[in-house]
Amino acid sequence: RDVNSIDPHLGVVRVDRPDGSPIATIWNFATHGTCYGPDNMKFSSDIMGYACELIETAIGGYAMFINADAGDIDPTSQACAQKPQFNGSSIIAEKVIQTRESIDTTGDVEFKVFSKVVDFGKTNLNLTVERLGTDCDHGGPLEICPLCKILNCDLNLHLGGDWIENTPRFTAIRWTIKGRNSLMVTIPGEPLLELGYQIRNDTLALGFDDVYLL
């Protein structure tokens, strides 16, 4: 897939016991669990779940996936091949394991948590024809665009602000290890790739060394 259509950042948090045995591996990556496709209406951990299985088998302890700015990011058909042992799961698990092994652990960790509710006020949403799968320039399954051009009708469905959360809570967890500051921030909803990059760049500009998006 085009490198500009994904977020290549992979965040890994290593949690061990004092004797060095693994407790958990937390990995943060942007992807949707859509390999099974719309025909599967059952609960599934999908491509991320099998990656966690591989990580746990190789390392021990528990593997935990936390999604990032995946609002417009889906795994490719190649990554979804060979289900339920998805090809992409093996690639992800290998990178997570390599990153985990490169991390030096320490018991000297400082945590701080910040949380705030932000009132954005009411928002008016427009459900466009394009979101329903119709291309007004070339026709589409609904075939309403030519008719609406004649009738001069509104092609947008205007939705009230109650359709979305107007007062979301934002939470940030900062931890400092050996003078290195990492920040884990929550983003309500499904943030798009561009927003994720903006948050990362702004956070790094503030002096943080690592950024994890939730």
Salt bridges, closest charged atoms under 4 A:
ASP7 OD1 - HIS9 ND1 2.43
ASP7 OD2 - ARG200 NE 3.30
ASP16 OD2 - ARG14 NE 2.75
ASP16 OD1 - ARG100 NH2 2.71
ASP74 OD1 - HIS32 ND1 3.18
GLU110 OE2 - ARG174 NH2 3.28
ASP135 OD2 - HIS138 ND1 3.22
ASP154 OD2 - HIS158 NE2 2.83
ASP162 OD1 - LYS122 NZ 2.51
GLU190 OE2 - HIS32 NE2 3.06
ASP210 OD2 - ARG180 NE 2.84
